[in-house]
Amino acid sequence: MRKKVIVLFLVLAFAFVGALSAQDSESIDKTQSSVFDIGLIMNYSYADLQAQEFSAYVPSLRFQWNMLPWLGVSATGYARGQDYAALVVEAVLRVPLGRIEPYIATGPGILMAFSDDVAADGTTNFAYNFRAGFDINITDWFSIGPGITLLIPDARHFFENIETLDIQYLKETSLIGIGAKLRF
């Protein structure tokens, strides 16, 4: 049943995007990029996506100020139930191509762990974040897009042991998601 609901939601979303695109494909001003964005991102860990555990999402709220069309600063809050909460501040590089805007972002943050599954049980840690993706500008004021985030819960340990970085670590710390943004 859950798969049917997800498929129906995706079909409706694509139909909505297609209808908006068909109405006026020139409504997106290719020279005008947003100055301020507010986004809600629904992230999943790699393991949760693989197990199709869609109730284990990691909601994120992002505020982004774009001081230049290609450069911005964002603040993102992550909350993973009883596991952890994090606040990250990032520098964002983006390529405003009109309808599609690829981006990369990186920056430090603070992670508060609440369980033994995270590196710092009950303490505040210096975290670090890398993310990349792209936004599809549906209208001048609304966009959606996929992205991947590498939220490193203990940055000191990560950078001190970077030679031991492997695919398993990336699978354990990556968040894969889709976001919706209001653009101003």
C-alpha positions as CSV (number, residue, x, y, z in Angstrom):
1,M,0.0,0.0,0.0
2,R,2.8,2.4,0.9
3,K,4.5,1.9,-2.5
4,K,1.2,2.7,-4.3
5,V,0.8,6.0,-2.4
6,I,4.4,7.0,-3.2
7,V,4.0,6.1,-6.8
8,L,0.7,8.1,-6.9
9,F,2.4,11.1,-5.3
10,L,5.2,11.0,-7.8
11,V,2.9,10.8,-10.7
12,L,0.8,13.7,-9.4
13,A,4.0,15.7,-8.8
14,F,5.3,15.1,-12.3
15,A,1.9,15.9,-13.8
16,F,1.8,19.2,-11.8
17,V,5.4,20.1,-13.0
18,G,4.4,19.2,-16.6
19,A,1.3,21.4,-16.4
20,L,3.2,24.4,-15.1
21,S,5.9,23.9,-17.7
22,A,3.3,23.7,-20.5
23,Q,1.5,26.8,-19.4
24,D,4.4,29.2,-19.8
25,S,7.9,27.8,-20.2
26,E,9.2,31.4,-20.4
27,S,7.8,32.5,-17.0
28,I,11.1,31.8,-15.3
29,D,13.4,34.8,-15.7
30,K,16.7,33.3,-16.6
31,T,18.6,36.4,-15.5
32,Q,16.9,36.8,-12.1
33,S,18.0,34.4,-9.3
34,S,16.5,34.4,-5.8
35,V,17.9,36.4,-3.0
36,F,16.4,34.5,-0.1
37,D,15.2,30.9,0.1
38,I,13.3,28.9,2.7
39,G,13.3,25.2,2.1
40,L,11.9,22.0,3.7
41,I,13.9,18.9,2.9
42,M,12.9,15.3,3.5
43,N,16.1,13.3,3.9
44,Y,16.6,9.5,4.2
45,S,19.7,7.6,5.2
46,Y,21.0,5.2,2.7
47,A,20.1,2.2,4.9
48,D,16.5,3.5,5.3
49,L,16.1,3.9,1.6
50,Q,17.5,0.5,0.9
51,A,15.2,-1.1,3.5
52,Q,12.3,1.0,2.2
53,E,11.8,2.4,5.7
54,F,10.1,5.6,4.6
55,S,8.8,6.5,8.0
56,A,12.4,7.1,9.2
57,Y,13.0,10.4,7.4
58,V,15.2,13.1,8.7
59,P,13.4,16.5,8.3
60,S,15.5,19.5,7.6
61,L,14.7,23.2,7.5
62,R,17.0,25.5,5.5
63,F,17.3,29.3,5.2
64,Q,19.5,30.6,2.5
65,W,20.6,34.1,1.7
66,N,22.1,34.5,-1.8
67,M,24.3,37.6,-1.7
68,L,25.3,37.0,-5.4
69,P,23.6,35.0,-8.0
70,W,26.2,32.3,-7.6
71,L,27.2,32.6,-3.9
72,G,25.1,32.2,-0.8
73,V,25.1,31.3,2.9
74,S,22.7,28.8,4.4
75,A,21.7,27.6,7.8
76,T,20.2,24.1,8.0
77,G,18.7,22.4,11.0
78,Y,18.5,18.5,11.0
79,A,16.5,16.5,13.4
80,R,16.6,12.7,13.5
81,G,14.1,11.7,16.2
82,Q,15.8,10.5,19.3
83,D,19.2,10.1,17.6
84,Y,20.5,13.6,17.0
85,A,19.8,17.2,16.1
86,A,22.3,19.4,14.1
87,L,22.7,23.0,13.1
88,V,25.0,23.6,10.1
89,V,26.1,26.9,8.5
90,E,27.4,26.6,4.9
91,A,28.8,28.5,2.0
92,V,26.8,27.7,-1.1
93,L,28.1,27.8,-4.7
94,R,25.3,27.6,-7.3
95,V,25.0,27.9,-11.0
96,P,21.7,29.8,-11.8
97,L,20.9,28.4,-15.3
98,G,17.3,29.5,-15.3
99,R,15.0,26.5,-14.8
100,I,17.8,24.3,-13.2
101,E,20.2,25.4,-10.5
102,P,23.0,22.9,-9.6
103,Y,24.7,23.7,-6.3
104,I,27.4,22.5,-3.9
105,A,27.7,23.6,-0.2
106,T,30.0,22.9,2.7
107,G,30.4,24.2,6.2
108,P,30.7,23.5,9.9
109,G,28.0,22.8,12.4
110,I,27.1,21.6,15.9
111,L,25.6,18.1,16.4
112,M,23.8,17.1,19.6
113,A,23.7,13.3,19.9
114,F,21.0,11.7,22.0
115,S,21.8,7.9,21.6
116,D,24.8,5.5,21.5
117,D,24.4,5.1,17.8
118,V,26.0,8.5,17.2
119,A,29.7,9.1,17.9
120,A,29.1,11.5,20.9
121,D,26.5,10.2,23.3
122,G,24.8,13.1,24.9
123,T,27.5,15.7,24.1
124,T,27.8,18.5,21.6
125,N,30.2,17.7,18.7
126,F,31.8,19.8,16.0
127,A,30.2,18.4,12.9
128,Y,30.8,19.1,9.2
129,N,28.6,19.0,6.2
130,F,29.0,18.6,2.5
131,R,26.0,18.6,0.1
132,A,25.3,18.7,-3.6
133,G,22.2,18.6,-5.8
134,F,20.1,20.7,-8.1
135,D,16.9,22.7,-7.9
136,I,14.3,22.8,-10.6
137,N,12.6,26.2,-10.6
138,I,8.9,25.5,-11.2
139,T,7.9,29.1,-10.9
140,D,9.8,32.3,-10.0
141,W,8.9,31.7,-6.3
142,F,8.9,27.8,-6.0
143,S,11.4,25.1,-6.7
144,I,12.0,21.4,-5.9
145,G,15.0,19.2,-6.3
146,P,17.0,16.2,-5.1
147,G,20.2,16.4,-3.1
148,I,22.7,14.3,-1.2
149,T,24.3,15.4,2.1
150,L,27.3,14.0,3.9
151,L,26.7,15.0,7.5
152,I,29.8,14.1,9.4
153,P,28.9,13.8,13.1
154,D,32.5,14.1,14.5
155,A,34.6,16.2,12.2
156,R,37.8,16.0,14.2
157,H,37.7,12.2,14.1
158,F,36.8,12.3,10.4
159,F,39.7,14.6,9.3
160,E,42.2,12.9,11.6
161,N,41.4,9.5,10.0
162,I,40.5,10.5,6.5
163,E,42.8,7.8,5.1
164,T,40.4,5.2,6.5
165,L,37.4,6.7,4.6
166,D,35.5,4.0,2.8
167,I,32.2,3.4,1.0
168,Q,30.6,1.9,4.2
169,Y,31.3,5.2,6.1
170,L,29.7,7.2,3.3
171,K,26.7,4.9,3.3
172,E,26.3,5.4,7.1
173,T,26.6,9.2,7.1
174,S,24.9,10.2,3.8
175,L,21.4,11.6,3.6
176,I,19.5,11.5,0.4
177,G,16.6,13.7,0.0
178,I,14.2,15.9,-1.9
179,G,13.4,19.5,-1.0
180,A,10.9,22.1,-1.7
181,K,11.9,25.8,-1.6
182,L,10.1,29.1,-1.5
183,R,12.2,31.7,-3.4
184,F,12.1,35.4,-2.8
